[in-house]
Amino acid sequence: MKVRKAVIPAAGLGTRMLPASKAVPKEMLPLIDKPVIQFIVEEAVAAGIEEILIITNRGKSVMEDHFDRSPELEARLTASGKDTVLRDMVAISKMANIQYIRQQETKGLGHAVYCAKSFVGDDPFAVLYGDDIVMGPSATGELCQVYQRFGKGVLGVKQVPMEHLSRYSSLKTEMIEERLFSVSDMIEKPKPGEEMSNYAILGRCILPPEIFDILQNTPPGAGGEIQLTDAMKVLARSVGMMAFDYTGTHYDMGNRLGVISAAIEYGLTHPELGENLSRYIKEVAGRL
């Protein structure tokens, strides 16, 4: 079955990005001229996703405004003859059928995904974490291809230094072919000695609708929150899951260095800024 739906959990408080995220949702922080959430939506659309549900909370309605039409702005752009910018602004509102729901209590990623149960129904769906950007080919698209091939849940993974695994997860994997693995177990935020491998889930997965029955019975885990990894562990141990080391570069948008690094990479490919930014970086590097 083709994956046509995606869920983007974007209800976090953004505490790692304070004070910038105090009044502006971290998902709306700009990378040059585009907010983080737009990169994520564009990746989903590039994968063939047609319906998107963004999980928000109080104070994040500005994301809805971003993907809506703005008649006043469009009229001003028309009057100014800025036709190219106008087309770009209108295109944002037409990228996909985007819906929104609020997570009324911040109970963890697992709880946020469970809020999407009615939206998903009996369909497989993609989850694109709101804290993560992948530059390069659509990671979601690559995972969708694996799902269509095997019909199992698929995890987007990368190798993580062992000393950093306690921030992420650790998977028990068996290589099937280059970049592709089967997964039979996992652990969220492992303590030293609990690691299963240095492969961790980084920001993307494809899940079957059966995950909701598991989430409904998943108790709070690490940090006292309902962890999506704990629910996926049940799936991995019972019917198995797949993992794919996607080809794009992952950036953590809840991390200051991640935001700067993503902005630089995007800036270097920007048609108006790339050449000048490259020259500037070389000048700065020469002074280090």
HELIX and SHEET records of a PDB file:
HELIX    1   1 THR A   15  MET A   17  5                                   3    
HELIX    2   2 LYS A   26  MET A   28  5                                   3    
HELIX    3   3 VAL A   36  ALA A   46  1                                  11    
HELIX    4   4 VAL A   62  HIS A   66  1                                   5    
HELIX    5   5 PRO A   71  ALA A   79  1                                   9    
HELIX    6   6 ASP A   83  SER A   93  1                                  11    
HELIX    7   7 LEU A  109  TYR A  114  1                                   6    
HELIX    8   8 LYS A  117  VAL A  120  1                                   4    
HELIX    9   9 ALA A  139  PHE A  150  1                                  12    
HELIX   10  10 MET A  162  ARG A  167  5                                   6    
HELIX   11  11 ILE A  211  GLN A  216  1                                   6    
HELIX   12  12 ALA A  222  GLY A  224  5                                   3    
HELIX   13  13 LEU A  228  SER A  238  1                                  11    
HELIX   14  14 ARG A  256  THR A  269  1                                  14    
HELIX   15  15 GLY A  274  ARG A  287  1                                  14    
SHEET    1   A 9 ASN A  97  ARG A 102  0                                        
SHEET    2   A 9 GLU A  51  THR A  56  1                                        
SHEET    3   A 9 LYS A   5  PRO A   9  1                                        
SHEET    4   A 9 PHE A 125  LEU A 128  1                                        
SHEET    5   A 9 TYR A 199  LEU A 207 -1                                        
SHEET    6   A 9 VAL A 154  GLN A 159 -1                                        
SHEET    7   A 9 MET A 241  ASP A 245  1                                        
SHEET    8   A 9 LEU A 180  GLU A 188 -1                                        
SHEET    9   A 9 SER A 169  GLU A 177 -1                                        
SHEET    1   B 2 PRO A  30  LEU A  31  0                                        
SHEET    2   B 2 LYS A  34  PRO A  35 -1                                        
SHEET    1   C 2 ASP A 132  MET A 135  0                                        
SHEET    2   C 2 THR A 249  ASP A 252 -1                                        
END                                                                             
